[in-house]
Amino acid sequence: MDGCLSPVLASAGAKAVSIQGHSDFTGTTAVKFGGTAASSFTLNSKTSITAVVGSGSSGKVTVTTYGGTCSSIGDFTFDNTPSTDPTSVQSASHTISTWSGDNTIDVTWTDTTDAGSGLDGYSILWDTNAATIPDAVKDIEEGVQTTTSTALADGNSHYFHIRSVDNAGNWQSTVHLGPFFIDTTPPKKERRTPVARPAPLTAGDTFIGNKVSTTGVFKQSVITTSADGKVQVIIEKGVKGLSEEGKRLSWITVRPVFYTPPPAGAHIIGLAYRFQPSGATFDPPITITYTYDESEIPAGIAEEDLVIAVWDEANGQWVELTSTVDPVTNTITTQVSHFTVHAIIAPAPAAFSLSGLSVLPAEVELGEPITVSMVVANTGGEAGSYTTVLKINGAKEEEKTVTIAAGSSQTVSFRVTKEEANSYTVTVDGLSGGFTVVAPPAPAPFNWWFVIGPIIGVVVIALLLIYFLVIRRRAY
């Protein structure tokens, strides 16, 4: 097939690939990308086909007709792995959950990475919903790492959403930032009638001023819920709650917030929530309960492994709290002594790496043992089991399974003997080495003179003694 491809890379079902050539495509029965069949194709003319990539693989593009199969000169690249999320998504002009008279918001981020087809750009969106996903239309090219909103209306629920796309058309999940509070309306001078209870700012705000004593002690139990019903806060009667400044509390707010990354390799289940007033303290601790969607839990993570974590702003990291999971009701509960950002964290699953392959000694005689050892490390967030398979010259020799705690490592050793002189290749899950077995040296030929010589010497000496004794007797 002497022709061209457009585009020369794509993901599964993401783009139609135009195949042009000098061959006659009439009667085409199959189109394949790297040996994998296209999910569909359309014959446009005798020299033109449009095909949609299937499950995909990289390599030559082939077109099969009744007359045979022709192959492309160039290669096609299949990429079905999206770019990572952009990092450090933040605003230098506005502070989250803080009122501002500037109705245009500047946002910056650090470009995502893509080891496959490369980053193509981003789709962005400003709206008043916490978890909107932008459409699959690129708004910003790669390399651009800043944007400014249009003039936003007054309100306290403005959110920024950004998602990346690579050159193969793979879209990543969305990073959210907000809420931002905008107020460009100057205050009016007017008489206001005092009210006993201020109205909540938005859903998720609860007025508690009439339930707290002048010293901050709750005079009755209080239950407040986030606007989406996913988070519940229970404060028992007798708890003392004070603001960061040491004053009694008048209101409590629970709102979703999107600007804090999950721990490395871990996942935030659902949304993170900011509990306000920030820095408020409670003695004794109060109870918070999250409701989660089990479909959001990554494969390989048990519900019982979920934890509620608190964001430590001073050190910039998540701190896991002792939590109780109820898989029947899909809830998780913990106790907290202060307000900040909290979220459900699914720890990183067990992940293993091998290093330090040792094959000793490098040379032995027939039947002598060889020790093969390596270090298996669990770099994940959960304990797990790993099976190490030892192969000699490509054939499985032995395997061992070890259970390793998160963040720990263990040395695994095998003892091998061979009865045939040869050079052997050792492979263990990507690591390789070798050893040599040699036959023992042949024994040196026996020197009979070491035996016969002394005997001859003794005989000669004996004959001489006899001779001299006989001569002496005759002489006398």
Summary of the structure (lengths in Angstrom):
residues: 476
radius of gyration: 38.8
end to end distance: 123.6
largest distance: 166.6
contacts: 1387
relative contact order: 0.07
helix: 8%
strand: 49%
